Every structure is written in C-alpha cells, then in structure tokens.
Amino acid sequence: MTILQKTIKKIPMIDYKCISDAQERLDNLTKPQGSFGRLEEIAKQVCGITRKKNPYLDKKIIFTLAADHGVTEEGVSAYPKDVTEQMVYNFLRGGAGINVLARHIGARVVVVDMGVAGKIRSTKHEARNFREKKINYGTRNFLKEPAMTREEAEESIETGIDIFNNEYKKGIDIVGIGEMGIGNTTASSAITACVTGCVVEEVTGRGTGVSDDGLIKKISVIKRALSLRAPKTDDAIDILSKVGGFEIGGMAGIILAAAAKRVPVMLDGFISGAAALIAYKLEPKSKDYMLASHSSVERGHKVILKYLDLKPILELDLRLGEGTGAALGINLAEASVKIMTEMATFKKAGVSERVEELKS
C-alpha cells in the first residue's frame, strides 16, 4: 500500500456529536442565539474536525509551496517565470505579503520548493523555514506534452503528505495552504474545467493581470491542451499529471494528511482550490476538513467553492495567493473558537436567559 493509500484510509468522518454539543454550548453563551453568525459555524466545524469539546488553535502553520510551469512558454502570464524563484527568496527573507500576515496572526511560514526552475540557495537562518522537495525543475509545457508523469504526480501528493507529517510532530492545530508559481492559474483553470465540467471560459481569469488579448490566448491554450491531453475526469492523478503543477499536488497532499490527523485546513484562493478539487476526488471525506478563507477575484474560484459547497469566510477581492487569504481566515477561525470556549454561559454569569414572548 502506498503512502497516499494509507493516508486516505486513515481519514475519518468528522464527529457530528461534537458539532451538536458545540451548538448547545453556543446557544447557552451570554448572547442572543446565533448572533455571532458564521463564526459559530466555524467553531462547530472545528469541534467536529478535532473531536474536542474545547479546541484551541494556538499552533498555526502556513505552507507556501512553489513550483514553475512549462506552459508559461505559451505567453499565458503577465510575468516571466523567473519571478517564482525571486519570490521564494522574498518569502525566506520575510518580505512578502504572507510573511507580514503570518507575523500578524502568530503563524509559522514554511516555504517548500516543489519544482522551482532554478536552484534555491538558502542561508542557515533561512533554512529553518525552507524545505527542498524539488521533484523537477518545473513541469513540462502541457500544450505539447503531459505536465508530468503519473509517477511525478503521485510523488507531488505524497511529498505534501510527508511535509505535513514532519511538521505535525512539532505540533499543528490548524494549517493554511498557499503557493507561488507563475503560470499556475492556467493549470488551475484546466483542473477546474476537468473536475467540475464547466467550460474553460467560465473558469479562466486574468491571473497575474493579463490583457484582453492575453486572456483570449490563455483560454485557447487551455482548450487545446485539454483536447490534446484528454485527462480522465474520474482520475484525479491523471488530471494532475496531464495539466497540473507540483505545488498543486503538494497542497492536495497536505489537505489529505491534515484530514487524517483531524487538523482543520484553511484554503487560500484559486490555486489552493484546485488542489482541494484533487484532494476531494481522491477522498470526498476530505472536504469536511476544509475551510474556505475567501472568494478570489479569479472567476474559477467561485466555481470551485460552489462545486465543493464551501462558503467563503471573507469577500475582500483578493488574488495574491501565497497563503495570504488563509492567514486572515485562520485569524477568524481562532477568534471563533475563543468565543465558544472563553465566553461565559448565562448560568455562570448570572444573566437571565431569554423568555418566550407572551401571547396576546
């Protein structure tokens, strides 16, 4: 049995008794019932995932996975692929958006080279939060050939599992996933079209900000690639291998590994959404461990959230990636749990409870 198969086998259903118990506690807190809205729903889901009456989300980690995409040869991005490597160094030096937001919420950022086209050289200080897991120097151009072999696709998922499990030994209460990879919105659009059955135009956006002509070219490239590669829509690994990316496979692996350990997973935007589709196709129960931090400007992300029946926590018109939306979502998830576990009940506080209205 492979690492992937063993991990999937360990994923249990979430605990609905814990959710029911959490609802009872929330209803007895010193507030009108349901007055914290979505925060109450998040707190209940965390209870169901962790099987804990009084969960805590102190140990927070965000994985930012980086990889390059051969399809950038087709001019589908407004930026050159060199930016992927350059941004990895920015992450390691603490200067990127994800670093700022992670510091704000007290989370660790672990940067992973899943397939950057260049060789990353980190200092001893930077290496503490850097993992070299390069599968290849970027995927192949999937317009001309499959993005990767099936073996590489499986390796990318199992690498994500391994990354999570190694960090879990140090303690993880909630995990966020993010990415960096020029060209990865093209791969994500292709994956989304395959899994959801939507037309390419409906799931393809401007990514890094391509022009109108660039968007037309991007849509054309994806359509032609899907026709040539013909991914099997019922085979997640086939889809990933033909039109995916190493960082997408890695994030799918993190989702599955977290679910196997009963750890909530905070998704970021469109690319992590594509990874969520792969994880869901491999094991549908993994969906119940996912929290959607926000709804991206990328049109395909809304399609993913609808397909997975995930309601975004925030609507901020974000489209950066890196795990920035996940960081904000984790902040609110932690707040929701603290509301449930730290607020007094009516009985404890000596506050009168609601009385039914008198009938006239």
Backbone hydrogen bonds, N-H to C=O, Kabsch-Sander energy under -0.5 kcal/mol:
donor,donor_aa,acceptor,acceptor_aa,energy
6,K,2,T,-2.6
7,T,3,I,-2.2
8,I,4,L,-2.6
9,K,5,Q,-2.0
10,K,6,K,-1.0
10,K,7,T,-0.7
11,I,8,I,-1.3
15,D,48,G,-2.7
16,Y,14,I,-0.8
19,I,15,D,-1.3
20,S,16,Y,-2.2
21,D,17,K,-2.5
22,A,18,C,-2.2
23,Q,19,I,-2.1
24,E,20,S,-1.9
25,R,21,D,-2.1
26,L,22,A,-2.7
27,D,23,Q,-2.2
28,N,24,E,-0.7
28,N,25,R,-1.3
29,L,26,L,-1.1
30,T,344,A,-2.1
31,K,29,L,-2.6
35,S,32,P,-2.0
37,G,34,G,-1.8
39,L,36,F,-1.8
40,E,37,G,-1.2
41,E,37,G,-1.0
42,I,38,R,-2.4
43,A,39,L,-2.2
44,K,40,E,-2.1
45,Q,41,E,-2.1
46,V,42,I,-2.4
47,C,43,A,-1.9
48,G,44,K,-2.4
49,I,45,Q,-2.4
50,T,46,V,-2.7
51,R,47,C,-2.1
52,K,47,C,-0.7
60,K,58,D,-1.0
61,I,174,I,-1.6
62,I,108,R,-2.9
63,F,176,G,-2.6
64,T,62,I,-0.6
64,T,110,V,-2.5
65,L,63,F,-0.6
65,L,178,G,-2.3
66,A,112,V,-3.0
67,A,180,M,-2.0
68,D,115,G,-2.5
69,H,182,I,-0.7
72,T,69,H,-1.7
73,E,70,G,-1.9
74,E,71,V,-2.1
75,G,72,T,-1.9
83,V,80,P,-1.7
84,T,81,K,-1.6
85,E,81,K,-0.6
86,Q,82,D,-2.1
87,M,83,V,-2.7
88,V,84,T,-1.6
89,Y,85,E,-1.6
90,N,86,Q,-1.5
91,F,87,M,-2.6
92,L,88,V,-2.4
93,R,89,Y,-1.7
94,G,91,F,-1.3
95,G,90,N,-2.3
96,A,90,N,-0.5
100,V,96,A,-1.8
101,L,97,G,-2.3
102,A,98,I,-2.4
103,R,99,N,-2.2
104,H,100,V,-1.8
105,I,101,L,-1.7
106,G,102,A,-1.0
107,A,102,A,-2.8
108,R,60,K,-2.3
110,V,62,I,-2.6
110,V,108,R,-0.5
111,V,109,V,-0.6
111,V,129,N,-3.0
112,V,64,T,-2.4
113,D,131,R,-2.5
114,M,66,A,-2.5
114,M,112,V,-1.0
115,G,66,A,-1.4
120,I,118,G,-0.6
122,S,120,I,-0.6
127,A,123,T,-2.4
128,R,125,H,-1.0
129,N,126,E,-1.6
130,F,127,A,-1.3
131,R,111,V,-2.7
133,K,113,D,-1.8
133,K,131,R,-0.9
135,I,114,M,-2.4
136,N,114,M,-0.5
138,G,136,N,-2.0
139,T,68,D,-1.8
140,R,147,A,-2.6
142,F,140,R,-0.8
144,K,141,N,-1.8
145,E,141,N,-1.9
147,A,242,K,-1.1
148,M,241,S,-2.6
153,A,149,T,-2.1
154,E,150,R,-2.4
155,E,151,E,-2.3
156,S,152,E,-2.4
157,I,153,A,-1.8
158,E,154,E,-2.6
159,T,155,E,-2.3
160,G,156,S,-1.7
161,I,157,I,-1.9
162,D,158,E,-2.4
163,I,159,T,-2.7
164,F,160,G,-2.2
165,N,161,I,-2.6
166,N,162,D,-2.2
167,E,163,I,-1.7
168,Y,164,F,-2.5
169,K,165,N,-1.0
170,K,167,E,-1.4
171,G,168,Y,-1.2
173,D,59,K,-3.1
174,I,59,K,-1.5
175,V,264,P,-2.3
176,G,61,I,-2.6
177,I,266,M,-1.8
178,G,63,F,-2.6
180,M,65,L,-2.2
184,N,181,G,-2.4
186,T,183,G,-0.7
187,A,183,G,-1.3
188,S,184,N,-2.1
189,S,185,T,-2.3
190,A,186,T,-1.9
191,I,187,A,-2.4
192,T,188,S,-2.7
193,A,189,S,-2.4
194,C,190,A,-2.0
195,V,191,I,-2.6
196,T,192,T,-2.5
197,G,193,A,-1.6
202,E,199,V,-1.0
203,V,199,V,-0.7
203,V,200,V,-1.1
204,T,200,V,-0.6
205,G,203,V,-0.5
209,G,206,R,-2.4
210,V,206,R,-2.2
215,L,211,S,-2.4
216,I,212,D,-2.0
217,K,213,D,-2.2
218,K,214,G,-2.5
219,I,215,L,-2.5
220,S,216,I,-2.1
221,V,217,K,-2.6
222,I,218,K,-2.2
223,K,219,I,-2.4
224,R,220,S,-2.5
225,A,221,V,-2.5
226,L,222,I,-2.7
227,S,223,K,-2.0
228,L,224,R,-2.4
229,R,225,A,-3.4
230,A,226,L,-1.9
233,T,231,P,-0.7
235,D,232,K,-2.1
239,I,235,D,-2.2
240,L,236,A,-2.6
241,S,237,I,-2.5
242,K,238,D,-1.9
243,V,239,I,-2.4
244,G,240,L,-1.9
249,G,245,G,-2.1
250,G,246,F,-2.3
251,M,247,E,-2.1
252,A,248,I,-2.0
253,G,249,G,-2.0
254,I,250,G,-1.9
255,I,251,M,-2.2
256,L,252,A,-2.1
257,A,253,G,-2.6
258,A,254,I,-2.7
259,A,255,I,-2.3
260,A,256,L,-2.0
261,K,257,A,-1.0
261,K,258,A,-0.6
262,R,259,A,-1.2
263,V,258,A,-2.5
265,V,289,Y,-2.8
266,M,175,V,-3.4
266,M,264,P,-0.5
267,L,265,V,-0.7
267,L,291,L,-3.1
273,G,269,G,-1.8
274,A,270,F,-1.9
275,A,271,I,-1.8
276,A,272,S,-2.0
277,L,273,G,-1.8
278,I,274,A,-1.7
279,A,275,A,-2.5
280,Y,276,A,-2.7
281,K,277,L,-2.3
282,L,278,I,-1.7
283,E,279,A,-2.5
286,S,283,E,-2.1
287,K,284,P,-1.7
288,D,285,K,-1.2
289,Y,286,S,-1.5
290,M,287,K,-1.8
291,L,265,V,-2.7
293,S,267,L,-1.1
293,S,291,L,-0.8
294,H,268,D,-0.6
295,S,314,L,-1.2
296,S,294,H,-0.6
297,V,318,L,-2.0
301,H,298,E,-1.6
302,K,298,E,-0.8
303,V,299,R,-1.0
304,I,300,G,-2.0
305,L,301,H,-2.6
306,K,302,K,-2.1
307,Y,303,V,-2.4
308,L,304,I,-2.6
309,D,305,L,-0.7
309,D,306,K,-0.5
310,L,305,L,-2.6
313,I,292,A,-2.2
314,L,293,S,-1.5
322,E,179,E,-1.6
324,T,321,G,-2.1
327,A,323,G,-2.1
328,L,324,T,-1.7
329,G,325,G,-2.3
330,I,326,A,-2.7
331,N,327,A,-1.8
332,L,328,L,-1.5
333,A,329,G,-2.3
334,E,330,I,-2.7
335,A,331,N,-1.7
336,S,332,L,-2.4
337,V,333,A,-2.0
338,K,334,E,-2.1
339,I,335,A,-2.1
340,M,336,S,-1.7
341,T,337,V,-2.3
342,E,338,K,-2.6
343,M,338,K,-0.5
343,M,339,I,-1.3
346,F,28,N,-2.2
349,A,345,T,-2.4
350,G,346,F,-1.0
351,V,346,F,-2.1
